[in-house]
Amino acid sequence: MKEKTRLALEHGFGGGMMLWETGLDAPGNAGLTAVIFNELKNDTINYYTALQR
């Protein structure tokens, strides 16, 4: 999931990620939402710059 989030950011698909059934996501740092959140938080790509490529 970390690599998919990175791919979305690198190609300007910041609004194109979706999750289903988050109620079944693992708690804490093991969950998909936590992995995505941490990757977005640590992102160095400026989303608006990526859109202009």
BARO-240295 format. One record per atom (N, C-alpha, C, O, CB): residue number from 1; residue in one letter; chain; y negated, x, z. Coordinates in steps of 0.02 Angstrom, whole numbers. Glycine has a CB too. Layout:
<atoms>
<atom><pos>NUM</pos><code>a</code><unit>A</unit><v>Y</v><u>X</u><w>Z</w></atom>
...
</atoms>
This chain:
<atoms>
<atom><pos>1</pos><code>m</code><unit>A</unit><v>59</v><u>41</u><w>0</w></atom>
<atom><pos>1</pos><code>m</code><unit>A</unit><v>0</v><u>0</u><w>0</w></atom>
<atom><pos>1</pos><code>m</code><unit>A</unit><v>-62</v><u>44</u><w>0</w></atom>
<atom><pos>1</pos><code>m</code><unit>A</unit><v>-113</v><u>26</u><w>-30</w></atom>
<atom><pos>1</pos><code>m</code><unit>A</unit><v>0</v><u>-47</u><w>60</w></atom>
<atom><pos>2</pos><code>k</code><unit>A</unit><v>-58</v><u>100</u><w>34</w></atom>
<atom><pos>2</pos><code>k</code><unit>A</unit><v>-114</v><u>146</u><w>35</w></atom>
<atom><pos>2</pos><code>k</code><unit>A</unit><v>-130</v><u>170</u><w>-36</w></atom>
<atom><pos>2</pos><code>k</code><unit>A</unit><v>-189</v><u>174</u><w>-55</w></atom>
<atom><pos>2</pos><code>k</code><unit>A</unit><v>-98</v><u>206</u><w>81</w></atom>
<atom><pos>3</pos><code>e</code><unit>A</unit><v>-79</v><u>186</u><w>-74</w></atom>
<atom><pos>3</pos><code>e</code><unit>A</unit><v>-89</v><u>210</u><w>-143</w></atom>
<atom><pos>3</pos><code>e</code><unit>A</unit><v>-116</v><u>154</u><w>-188</w></atom>
<atom><pos>3</pos><code>e</code><unit>A</unit><v>-156</v><u>167</u><w>-232</w></atom>
<atom><pos>3</pos><code>e</code><unit>A</unit><v>-23</v><u>237</u><w>-172</w></atom>
<atom><pos>4</pos><code>k</code><unit>A</unit><v>-93</v><u>93</u><w>-177</w></atom>
<atom><pos>4</pos><code>k</code><unit>A</unit><v>-119</v><u>37</u><w>-217</w></atom>
<atom><pos>4</pos><code>k</code><unit>A</unit><v>-192</v><u>23</u><w>-201</w></atom>
<atom><pos>4</pos><code>k</code><unit>A</unit><v>-231</v><u>7</u><w>-245</w></atom>
<atom><pos>4</pos><code>k</code><unit>A</unit><v>-77</v><u>-26</u><w>-203</w></atom>
<atom><pos>5</pos><code>t</code><unit>A</unit><v>-211</v><u>30</u><w>-137</w></atom>
<atom><pos>5</pos><code>t</code><unit>A</unit><v>-281</v><u>21</u><w>-118</w></atom>
<atom><pos>5</pos><code>t</code><unit>A</unit><v>-323</v><u>75</u><w>-151</w></atom>
<atom><pos>5</pos><code>t</code><unit>A</unit><v>-377</v><u>61</u><w>-177</w></atom>
<atom><pos>5</pos><code>t</code><unit>A</unit><v>-289</v><u>23</u><w>-42</w></atom>
<atom><pos>6</pos><code>r</code><unit>A</unit><v>-300</v><u>137</u><w>-150</w></atom>
<atom><pos>6</pos><code>r</code><unit>A</unit><v>-335</v><u>193</u><w>-181</w></atom>
<atom><pos>6</pos><code>r</code><unit>A</unit><v>-343</v><u>180</u><w>-256</w></atom>
<atom><pos>6</pos><code>r</code><unit>A</unit><v>-397</v><u>192</u><w>-283</w></atom>
<atom><pos>6</pos><code>r</code><unit>A</unit><v>-297</v><u>259</u><w>-168</w></atom>
<atom><pos>7</pos><code>l</code><unit>A</unit><v>-290</v><u>157</u><w>-289</w></atom>
<atom><pos>7</pos><code>l</code><unit>A</unit><v>-293</v><u>142</u><w>-361</w></atom>
<atom><pos>7</pos><code>l</code><unit>A</unit><v>-346</v><u>89</u><w>-375</w></atom>
<atom><pos>7</pos><code>l</code><unit>A</unit><v>-385</v><u>95</u><w>-423</w></atom>
<atom><pos>7</pos><code>l</code><unit>A</unit><v>-225</v><u>118</u><w>-386</w></atom>
<atom><pos>8</pos><code>a</code><unit>A</unit><v>-347</v><u>36</u><w>-334</w></atom>
<atom><pos>8</pos><code>a</code><unit>A</unit><v>-397</v><u>-17</u><w>-344</w></atom>
<atom><pos>8</pos><code>a</code><unit>A</unit><v>-467</v><u>10</u><w>-336</w></atom>
<atom><pos>8</pos><code>a</code><unit>A</unit><v>-512</v><u>-8</u><w>-375</w></atom>
<atom><pos>8</pos><code>a</code><unit>A</unit><v>-385</v><u>-74</u><w>-293</w></atom>
<atom><pos>9</pos><code>l</code><unit>A</unit><v>-479</v><u>53</u><w>-288</w></atom>
<atom><pos>9</pos><code>l</code><unit>A</unit><v>-545</v><u>81</u><w>-277</w></atom>
<atom><pos>9</pos><code>l</code><unit>A</unit><v>-565</v><u>128</u><w>-334</w></atom>
<atom><pos>9</pos><code>l</code><unit>A</unit><v>-622</v><u>126</u><w>-357</w></atom>
<atom><pos>9</pos><code>l</code><unit>A</unit><v>-548</v><u>118</u><w>-211</w></atom>
<atom><pos>10</pos><code>e</code><unit>A</unit><v>-519</v><u>169</u><w>-356</w></atom>
<atom><pos>10</pos><code>e</code><unit>A</unit><v>-535</v><u>218</u><w>-409</w></atom>
<atom><pos>10</pos><code>e</code><unit>A</unit><v>-549</v><u>185</u><w>-475</w></atom>
<atom><pos>10</pos><code>e</code><unit>A</unit><v>-586</v><u>213</u><w>-517</w></atom>
<atom><pos>10</pos><code>e</code><unit>A</unit><v>-477</v><u>266</u><w>-417</w></atom>
<atom><pos>11</pos><code>h</code><unit>A</unit><v>-522</v><u>125</u><w>-487</w></atom>
<atom><pos>11</pos><code>h</code><unit>A</unit><v>-532</v><u>91</u><w>-550</w></atom>
<atom><pos>11</pos><code>h</code><unit>A</unit><v>-580</v><u>32</u><w>-545</w></atom>
<atom><pos>11</pos><code>h</code><unit>A</unit><v>-586</v><u>-8</u><w>-591</w></atom>
<atom><pos>11</pos><code>h</code><unit>A</unit><v>-466</v><u>67</u><w>-578</w></atom>
<atom><pos>12</pos><code>g</code><unit>A</unit><v>-614</v><u>27</u><w>-489</w></atom>
<atom><pos>12</pos><code>g</code><unit>A</unit><v>-666</v><u>-24</u><w>-481</w></atom>
<atom><pos>12</pos><code>g</code><unit>A</unit><v>-639</v><u>-94</u><w>-472</w></atom>
<atom><pos>12</pos><code>g</code><unit>A</unit><v>-673</v><u>-143</u><w>-488</w></atom>
<atom><pos>12</pos><code>g</code><unit>A</unit><v>-710</v><u>-23</u><w>-541</w></atom>
<atom><pos>13</pos><code>f</code><unit>A</unit><v>-578</v><u>-101</u><w>-446</w></atom>
<atom><pos>13</pos><code>f</code><unit>A</unit><v>-549</v><u>-167</u><w>-435</w></atom>
<atom><pos>13</pos><code>f</code><unit>A</unit><v>-558</v><u>-188</u><w>-362</w></atom>
<atom><pos>13</pos><code>f</code><unit>A</unit><v>-513</v><u>-219</u><w>-333</w></atom>
<atom><pos>13</pos><code>f</code><unit>A</unit><v>-475</v><u>-168</u><w>-453</w></atom>
<atom><pos>14</pos><code>g</code><unit>A</unit><v>-615</v><u>-173</u><w>-333</w></atom>
<atom><pos>14</pos><code>g</code><unit>A</unit><v>-627</v><u>-187</u><w>-262</w></atom>
<atom><pos>14</pos><code>g</code><unit>A</unit><v>-618</v><u>-259</u><w>-242</w></atom>
<atom><pos>14</pos><code>g</code><unit>A</unit><v>-601</v><u>-273</u><w>-184</w></atom>
<atom><pos>14</pos><code>g</code><unit>A</unit><v>-696</v><u>-166</u><w>-244</w></atom>
<atom><pos>15</pos><code>g</code><unit>A</unit><v>-628</v><u>-305</u><w>-288</w></atom>
<atom><pos>15</pos><code>g</code><unit>A</unit><v>-619</v><u>-376</u><w>-272</w></atom>
<atom><pos>15</pos><code>g</code><unit>A</unit><v>-552</v><u>-403</u><w>-295</w></atom>
<atom><pos>15</pos><code>g</code><unit>A</unit><v>-541</v><u>-463</u><w>-293</w></atom>
<atom><pos>15</pos><code>g</code><unit>A</unit><v>-673</v><u>-416</u><w>-304</w></atom>
<atom><pos>16</pos><code>g</code><unit>A</unit><v>-506</v><u>-359</u><w>-316</w></atom>
<atom><pos>16</pos><code>g</code><unit>A</unit><v>-444</v><u>-382</u><w>-345</w></atom>
<atom><pos>16</pos><code>g</code><unit>A</unit><v>-382</v><u>-373</u><w>-304</w></atom>
<atom><pos>16</pos><code>g</code><unit>A</unit><v>-327</v><u>-372</u><w>-332</w></atom>
<atom><pos>16</pos><code>g</code><unit>A</unit><v>-435</v><u>-348</u><w>-408</w></atom>
<atom><pos>17</pos><code>m</code><unit>A</unit><v>-388</v><u>-367</u><w>-239</w></atom>
<atom><pos>17</pos><code>m</code><unit>A</unit><v>-328</v><u>-359</u><w>-197</w></atom>
<atom><pos>17</pos><code>m</code><unit>A</unit><v>-316</v><u>-424</u><w>-160</w></atom>
<atom><pos>17</pos><code>m</code><unit>A</unit><v>-363</v><u>-458</u><w>-138</w></atom>
<atom><pos>17</pos><code>m</code><unit>A</unit><v>-337</v><u>-300</u><w>-147</w></atom>
<atom><pos>18</pos><code>m</code><unit>A</unit><v>-251</v><u>-442</u><w>-152</w></atom>
<atom><pos>18</pos><code>m</code><unit>A</unit><v>-234</v><u>-505</u><w>-120</w></atom>
<atom><pos>18</pos><code>m</code><unit>A</unit><v>-172</v><u>-495</u><w>-76</w></atom>
<atom><pos>18</pos><code>m</code><unit>A</unit><v>-127</v><u>-456</u><w>-93</w></atom>
<atom><pos>18</pos><code>m</code><unit>A</unit><v>-222</v><u>-560</u><w>-172</w></atom>
<atom><pos>19</pos><code>l</code><unit>A</unit><v>-171</v><u>-530</u><w>-20</w></atom>
<atom><pos>19</pos><code>l</code><unit>A</unit><v>-112</v><u>-530</u><w>24</w></atom>
<atom><pos>19</pos><code>l</code><unit>A</unit><v>-88</v><u>-601</u><w>33</w></atom>
<atom><pos>19</pos><code>l</code><unit>A</unit><v>-128</v><u>-648</u><w>34</w></atom>
<atom><pos>19</pos><code>l</code><unit>A</unit><v>-129</v><u>-498</u><w>94</w></atom>
<atom><pos>20</pos><code>w</code><unit>A</unit><v>-23</v><u>-609</u><w>40</w></atom>
<atom><pos>20</pos><code>w</code><unit>A</unit><v>7</v><u>-673</u><w>56</w></atom>
<atom><pos>20</pos><code>w</code><unit>A</unit><v>37</v><u>-669</u><w>126</w></atom>
<atom><pos>20</pos><code>w</code><unit>A</unit><v>61</v><u>-616</u><w>146</w></atom>
<atom><pos>20</pos><code>w</code><unit>A</unit><v>60</v><u>-694</u><w>4</w></atom>
<atom><pos>21</pos><code>e</code><unit>A</unit><v>37</v><u>-723</u><w>161</w></atom>
<atom><pos>21</pos><code>e</code><unit>A</unit><v>70</v><u>-731</u><w>225</w></atom>
<atom><pos>21</pos><code>e</code><unit>A</unit><v>53</v><u>-675</u><w>274</w></atom>
<atom><pos>21</pos><code>e</code><unit>A</unit><v>98</v><u>-639</u><w>297</w></atom>
<atom><pos>21</pos><code>e</code><unit>A</unit><v>145</v><u>-734</u><w>215</w></atom>
<atom><pos>22</pos><code>t</code><unit>A</unit><v>-10</v><u>-669</u><w>290</w></atom>
<atom><pos>22</pos><code>t</code><unit>A</unit><v>-31</v><u>-616</u><w>337</w></atom>
<atom><pos>22</pos><code>t</code><unit>A</unit><v>-5</v><u>-629</u><w>407</w></atom>
<atom><pos>22</pos><code>t</code><unit>A</unit><v>-5</v><u>-584</u><w>449</w></atom>
<atom><pos>22</pos><code>t</code><unit>A</unit><v>-107</v><u>-611</u><w>338</w></atom>
<atom><pos>23</pos><code>g</code><unit>A</unit><v>17</v><u>-690</u><w>421</w></atom>
<atom><pos>23</pos><code>g</code><unit>A</unit><v>44</v><u>-705</u><w>486</w></atom>
<atom><pos>23</pos><code>g</code><unit>A</unit><v>109</v><u>-668</u><w>501</w></atom>
<atom><pos>23</pos><code>g</code><unit>A</unit><v>129</v><u>-661</u><w>559</w></atom>
<atom><pos>23</pos><code>g</code><unit>A</unit><v>56</v><u>-779</u><w>492</w></atom>
<atom><pos>24</pos><code>l</code><unit>A</unit><v>142</v><u>-644</u><w>449</w></atom>
<atom><pos>24</pos><code>l</code><unit>A</unit><v>204</v><u>-607</u><w>457</w></atom>
<atom><pos>24</pos><code>l</code><unit>A</unit><v>193</v><u>-531</u><w>452</w></atom>
<atom><pos>24</pos><code>l</code><unit>A</unit><v>241</v><u>-492</u><w>454</w></atom>
<atom><pos>24</pos><code>l</code><unit>A</unit><v>255</v><u>-629</u><w>405</w></atom>
<atom><pos>25</pos><code>d</code><unit>A</unit><v>130</v><u>-511</u><w>447</w></atom>
<atom><pos>25</pos><code>d</code><unit>A</unit><v>114</v><u>-440</u><w>442</w></atom>
<atom><pos>25</pos><code>d</code><unit>A</unit><v>132</v><u>-405</u><w>508</w></atom>
<atom><pos>25</pos><code>d</code><unit>A</unit><v>125</v><u>-434</u><w>562</w></atom>
<atom><pos>25</pos><code>d</code><unit>A</unit><v>39</v><u>-429</u><w>425</w></atom>
<atom><pos>26</pos><code>a</code><unit>A</unit><v>154</v><u>-343</u><w>504</w></atom>
<atom><pos>26</pos><code>a</code><unit>A</unit><v>171</v><u>-305</u><w>564</w></atom>
<atom><pos>26</pos><code>a</code><unit>A</unit><v>108</v><u>-293</u><w>606</w></atom>
<atom><pos>26</pos><code>a</code><unit>A</unit><v>54</v><u>-285</u><w>578</w></atom>
<atom><pos>26</pos><code>a</code><unit>A</unit><v>204</v><u>-236</u><w>545</w></atom>
<atom><pos>27</pos><code>p</code><unit>A</unit><v>115</v><u>-292</u><w>671</w></atom>
<atom><pos>27</pos><code>p</code><unit>A</unit><v>57</v><u>-281</u><w>715</w></atom>
<atom><pos>27</pos><code>p</code><unit>A</unit><v>35</v><u>-208</u><w>715</w></atom>
<atom><pos>27</pos><code>p</code><unit>A</unit><v>74</v><u>-163</u><w>700</w></atom>
<atom><pos>27</pos><code>p</code><unit>A</unit><v>73</v><u>-304</u><w>786</w></atom>
<atom><pos>28</pos><code>g</code><unit>A</unit><v>-28</v><u>-198</u><w>732</w></atom>
<atom><pos>28</pos><code>g</code><unit>A</unit><v>-54</v><u>-130</u><w>740</w></atom>
<atom><pos>28</pos><code>g</code><unit>A</unit><v>-60</v><u>-91</u><w>675</w></atom>
<atom><pos>28</pos><code>g</code><unit>A</unit><v>-67</v><u>-121</u><w>621</w></atom>
<atom><pos>28</pos><code>g</code><unit>A</unit><v>-11</v><u>-92</u><w>787</w></atom>
<atom><pos>29</pos><code>n</code><unit>A</unit><v>-56</v><u>-26</u><w>679</w></atom>
<atom><pos>29</pos><code>n</code><unit>A</unit><v>-65</v><u>18</u><w>621</w></atom>
<atom><pos>29</pos><code>n</code><unit>A</unit><v>-8</v><u>15</u><w>571</w></atom>
<atom><pos>29</pos><code>n</code><unit>A</unit><v>-15</v><u>43</u><w>517</w></atom>
<atom><pos>29</pos><code>n</code><unit>A</unit><v>-73</v><u>88</u><w>644</w></atom>
<atom><pos>30</pos><code>a</code><unit>A</unit><v>47</v><u>-18</u><w>588</w></atom>
<atom><pos>30</pos><code>a</code><unit>A</unit><v>103</v><u>-24</u><w>542</w></atom>
<atom><pos>30</pos><code>a</code><unit>A</unit><v>94</v><u>-80</u><w>491</w></atom>
<atom><pos>30</pos><code>a</code><unit>A</unit><v>131</v><u>-83</u><w>442</w></atom>
<atom><pos>30</pos><code>a</code><unit>A</unit><v>167</v><u>-35</u><w>581</w></atom>
<atom><pos>31</pos><code>g</code><unit>A</unit><v>46</v><u>-123</u><w>502</w></atom>
<atom><pos>31</pos><code>g</code><unit>A</unit><v>36</v><u>-181</u><w>458</w></atom>
<atom><pos>31</pos><code>g</code><unit>A</unit><v>1</v><u>-163</u><w>393</w></atom>
<atom><pos>31</pos><code>g</code><unit>A</unit><v>-37</v><u>-114</u><w>389</w></atom>
<atom><pos>31</pos><code>g</code><unit>A</unit><v>-4</v><u>-233</u><w>495</w></atom>
<atom><pos>32</pos><code>l</code><unit>A</unit><v>14</v><u>-204</u><w>342</w></atom>
<atom><pos>32</pos><code>l</code><unit>A</unit><v>-18</v><u>-193</u><w>277</w></atom>
<atom><pos>32</pos><code>l</code><unit>A</unit><v>-93</v><u>-200</u><w>282</w></atom>
<atom><pos>32</pos><code>l</code><unit>A</unit><v>-130</v><u>-161</u><w>251</w></atom>
<atom><pos>32</pos><code>l</code><unit>A</unit><v>9</v><u>-242</u><w>226</w></atom>
<atom><pos>33</pos><code>t</code><unit>A</unit><v>-116</v><u>-249</u><w>321</w></atom>
<atom><pos>33</pos><code>t</code><unit>A</unit><v>-189</v><u>-258</u><w>326</w></atom>
<atom><pos>33</pos><code>t</code><unit>A</unit><v>-222</v><u>-198</u><w>360</w></atom>
<atom><pos>33</pos><code>t</code><unit>A</unit><v>-278</v><u>-180</u><w>342</w></atom>
<atom><pos>33</pos><code>t</code><unit>A</unit><v>-205</v><u>-322</u><w>365</w></atom>
<atom><pos>34</pos><code>a</code><unit>A</unit><v>-188</v><u>-167</u><w>407</w></atom>
<atom><pos>34</pos><code>a</code><unit>A</unit><v>-216</v><u>-108</u><w>440</w></atom>
<atom><pos>34</pos><code>a</code><unit>A</unit><v>-219</v><u>-49</u><w>392</w></atom>
<atom><pos>34</pos><code>a</code><unit>A</unit><v>-268</v><u>-12</u><w>392</w></atom>
<atom><pos>34</pos><code>a</code><unit>A</unit><v>-174</v><u>-89</u><w>502</w></atom>
<atom><pos>35</pos><code>v</code><unit>A</unit><v>-167</v><u>-41</u><w>352</w></atom>
<atom><pos>35</pos><code>v</code><unit>A</unit><v>-167</v><u>14</u><w>303</w></atom>
<atom><pos>35</pos><code>v</code><unit>A</unit><v>-223</v><u>5</u><w>252</w></atom>
<atom><pos>35</pos><code>v</code><unit>A</unit><v>-259</v><u>52</u><w>237</w></atom>
<atom><pos>35</pos><code>v</code><unit>A</unit><v>-99</v><u>17</u><w>266</w></atom>
<atom><pos>36</pos><code>i</code><unit>A</unit><v>-231</v><u>-57</u><w>227</w></atom>
<atom><pos>36</pos><code>i</code><unit>A</unit><v>-285</v><u>-70</u><w>179</w></atom>
<atom><pos>36</pos><code>i</code><unit>A</unit><v>-353</v><u>-60</u><w>213</w></atom>
<atom><pos>36</pos><code>i</code><unit>A</unit><v>-397</v><u>-28</u><w>184</w></atom>
<atom><pos>36</pos><code>i</code><unit>A</unit><v>-280</v><u>-143</u><w>152</w></atom>
<atom><pos>37</pos><code>f</code><unit>A</unit><v>-362</v><u>-86</u><w>273</w></atom>
<atom><pos>37</pos><code>f</code><unit>A</unit><v>-424</v><u>-78</u><w>309</w></atom>
<atom><pos>37</pos><code>f</code><unit>A</unit><v>-442</v><u>-5</u><w>318</w></atom>
<atom><pos>37</pos><code>f</code><unit>A</unit><v>-499</v><u>15</u><w>305</w></atom>
<atom><pos>37</pos><code>f</code><unit>A</unit><v>-421</v><u>-113</u><w>376</w></atom>
<atom><pos>38</pos><code>n</code><unit>A</unit><v>-395</v><u>35</u><w>340</w></atom>
<atom><pos>38</pos><code>n</code><unit>A</unit><v>-408</v><u>106</u><w>352</w></atom>
<atom><pos>38</pos><code>n</code><unit>A</unit><v>-425</v><u>143</u><w>288</w></atom>
<atom><pos>38</pos><code>n</code><unit>A</unit><v>-467</v><u>187</u><w>288</w></atom>
<atom><pos>38</pos><code>n</code><unit>A</unit><v>-348</v><u>139</u><w>386</w></atom>
<atom><pos>39</pos><code>e</code><unit>A</unit><v>-393</v><u>125</u><w>233</w></atom>
<atom><pos>39</pos><code>e</code><unit>A</unit><v>-407</v><u>157</u><w>169</w></atom>
<atom><pos>39</pos><code>e</code><unit>A</unit><v>-478</v><u>139</u><w>145</w></atom>
<atom><pos>39</pos><code>e</code><unit>A</unit><v>-514</v><u>181</u><w>119</w></atom>
<atom><pos>39</pos><code>e</code><unit>A</unit><v>-355</v><u>138</u><w>116</w></atom>
<atom><pos>40</pos><code>l</code><unit>A</unit><v>-496</v><u>75</u><w>154</w></atom>
<atom><pos>40</pos><code>l</code><unit>A</unit><v>-564</v><u>54</u><w>135</w></atom>
<atom><pos>40</pos><code>l</code><unit>A</unit><v>-617</v><u>87</u><w>180</w></atom>
<atom><pos>40</pos><code>l</code><unit>A</unit><v>-670</v><u>107</u><w>156</w></atom>
<atom><pos>40</pos><code>l</code><unit>A</unit><v>-570</v><u>-23</u><w>139</w></atom>
<atom><pos>41</pos><code>k</code><unit>A</unit><v>-601</v><u>92</u><w>244</w></atom>
<atom><pos>41</pos><code>k</code><unit>A</unit><v>-648</v><u>122</u><w>291</w></atom>
<atom><pos>41</pos><code>k</code><unit>A</unit><v>-660</v><u>196</u><w>275</w></atom>
<atom><pos>41</pos><code>k</code><unit>A</unit><v>-716</v><u>220</u><w>283</w></atom>
<atom><pos>41</pos><code>k</code><unit>A</unit><v>-621</v><u>115</u><w>363</w></atom>
<atom><pos>42</pos><code>n</code><unit>A</unit><v>-608</v><u>230</u><w>252</w></atom>
<atom><pos>42</pos><code>n</code><unit>A</unit><v>-613</v><u>301</u><w>237</w></atom>
<atom><pos>42</pos><code>n</code><unit>A</unit><v>-633</v><u>315</u><w>165</w></atom>
<atom><pos>42</pos><code>n</code><unit>A</unit><v>-634</v><u>373</u><w>143</w></atom>
<atom><pos>42</pos><code>n</code><unit>A</unit><v>-548</v><u>336</u><w>253</w></atom>
<atom><pos>43</pos><code>d</code><unit>A</unit><v>-648</v><u>263</u><w>127</w></atom>
<atom><pos>43</pos><code>d</code><unit>A</unit><v>-663</v><u>270</u><w>56</w></atom>
<atom><pos>43</pos><code>d</code><unit>A</unit><v>-726</v><u>312</u><w>46</w></atom>
<atom><pos>43</pos><code>d</code><unit>A</unit><v>-777</v><u>302</u><w>79</w></atom>
<atom><pos>43</pos><code>d</code><unit>A</unit><v>-671</v><u>201</u><w>24</w></atom>
<atom><pos>44</pos><code>t</code><unit>A</unit><v>-722</v><u>358</u><w>-2</w></atom>
<atom><pos>44</pos><code>t</code><unit>A</unit><v>-781</v><u>398</u><w>-20</w></atom>
<atom><pos>44</pos><code>t</code><unit>A</unit><v>-810</v><u>376</u><w>-87</w></atom>
<atom><pos>44</pos><code>t</code><unit>A</unit><v>-861</v><u>402</u><w>-109</w></atom>
<atom><pos>44</pos><code>t</code><unit>A</unit><v>-762</v><u>471</u><w>-23</w></atom>
<atom><pos>45</pos><code>i</code><unit>A</unit><v>-777</v><u>329</u><w>-120</w></atom>
<atom><pos>45</pos><code>i</code><unit>A</unit><v>-802</v><u>305</u><w>-185</w></atom>
<atom><pos>45</pos><code>i</code><unit>A</unit><v>-853</v><u>250</u><w>-172</w></atom>
<atom><pos>45</pos><code>i</code><unit>A</unit><v>-841</v><u>203</u><w>-135</w></atom>
<atom><pos>45</pos><code>i</code><unit>A</unit><v>-743</v><u>278</u><w>-229</w></atom>
<atom><pos>46</pos><code>n</code><unit>A</unit><v>-910</v><u>257</u><w>-204</w></atom>
<atom><pos>46</pos><code>n</code><unit>A</unit><v>-961</v><u>205</u><w>-200</w></atom>
<atom><pos>46</pos><code>n</code><unit>A</unit><v>-940</v><u>149</u><w>-247</w></atom>
<atom><pos>46</pos><code>n</code><unit>A</unit><v>-936</v><u>159</u><w>-308</w></atom>
<atom><pos>46</pos><code>n</code><unit>A</unit><v>-1032</v><u>233</u><w>-219</w></atom>
<atom><pos>47</pos><code>y</code><unit>A</unit><v>-925</v><u>90</u><w>-220</w></atom>
<atom><pos>47</pos><code>y</code><unit>A</unit><v>-900</v><u>34</u><w>-259</w></atom>
<atom><pos>47</pos><code>y</code><unit>A</unit><v>-945</v><u>18</u><w>-318</w></atom>
<atom><pos>47</pos><code>y</code><unit>A</unit><v>-921</v><u>6</u><w>-373</w></atom>
<atom><pos>47</pos><code>y</code><unit>A</unit><v>-893</v><u>-27</u><w>-216</w></atom>
<atom><pos>48</pos><code>y</code><unit>A</unit><v>-1010</v><u>18</u><w>-308</w></atom>
<atom><pos>48</pos><code>y</code><unit>A</unit><v>-1057</v><u>0</u><w>-362</w></atom>
<atom><pos>48</pos><code>y</code><unit>A</unit><v>-1057</v><u>54</u><w>-416</w></atom>
<atom><pos>48</pos><code>y</code><unit>A</unit><v>-1065</v><u>38</u><w>-475</w></atom>
<atom><pos>48</pos><code>y</code><unit>A</unit><v>-1128</v><u>-10</u><w>-335</w></atom>
<atom><pos>49</pos><code>t</code><unit>A</unit><v>-1049</v><u>116</u><w>-398</w></atom>
<atom><pos>49</pos><code>t</code><unit>A</unit><v>-1045</v><u>170</u><w>-447</w></atom>
<atom><pos>49</pos><code>t</code><unit>A</unit><v>-982</v><u>163</u><w>-488</w></atom>
<atom><pos>49</pos><code>t</code><unit>A</unit><v>-983</v><u>173</u><w>-548</w></atom>
<atom><pos>49</pos><code>t</code><unit>A</unit><v>-1048</v><u>239</u><w>-412</w></atom>
<atom><pos>50</pos><code>a</code><unit>A</unit><v>-926</v><u>145</u><w>-455</w></atom>
<atom><pos>50</pos><code>a</code><unit>A</unit><v>-863</v><u>137</u><w>-490</w></atom>
<atom><pos>50</pos><code>a</code><unit>A</unit><v>-867</v><u>81</u><w>-542</w></atom>
<atom><pos>50</pos><code>a</code><unit>A</unit><v>-836</v><u>86</u><w>-595</w></atom>
<atom><pos>50</pos><code>a</code><unit>A</unit><v>-807</v><u>123</u><w>-441</w></atom>
<atom><pos>51</pos><code>l</code><unit>A</unit><v>-906</v><u>29</u><w>-528</w></atom>
<atom><pos>51</pos><code>l</code><unit>A</unit><v>-913</v><u>-26</u><w>-576</w></atom>
<atom><pos>51</pos><code>l</code><unit>A</unit><v>-951</v><u>-5</u><w>-638</w></atom>
<atom><pos>51</pos><code>l</code><unit>A</unit><v>-941</v><u>-34</u><w>-691</w></atom>
<atom><pos>51</pos><code>l</code><unit>A</unit><v>-950</v><u>-84</u><w>-543</w></atom>
<atom><pos>52</pos><code>q</code><unit>A</unit><v>-993</v><u>45</u><w>-633</w></atom>
<atom><pos>52</pos><code>q</code><unit>A</unit><v>-1034</v><u>66</u><w>-690</w></atom>
<atom><pos>52</pos><code>q</code><unit>A</unit><v>-999</v><u>115</u><w>-736</w></atom>
<atom><pos>52</pos><code>q</code><unit>A</unit><v>-1027</v><u>134</u><w>-787</w></atom>
<atom><pos>52</pos><code>q</code><unit>A</unit><v>-1098</v><u>96</u><w>-665</w></atom>
<atom><pos>53</pos><code>r</code><unit>A</unit><v>-939</v><u>137</u><w>-719</w></atom>
<atom><pos>53</pos><code>r</code><unit>A</unit><v>-903</v><u>185</u><w>-760</w></atom>
<atom><pos>53</pos><code>r</code><unit>A</unit><v>-886</v><u>159</u><w>-827</w></atom>
<atom><pos>53</pos><code>r</code><unit>A</unit><v>-856</v><u>194</u><w>-868</w></atom>
<atom><pos>53</pos><code>r</code><unit>A</unit><v>-841</v><u>207</u><w>-726</w></atom>
</atoms>
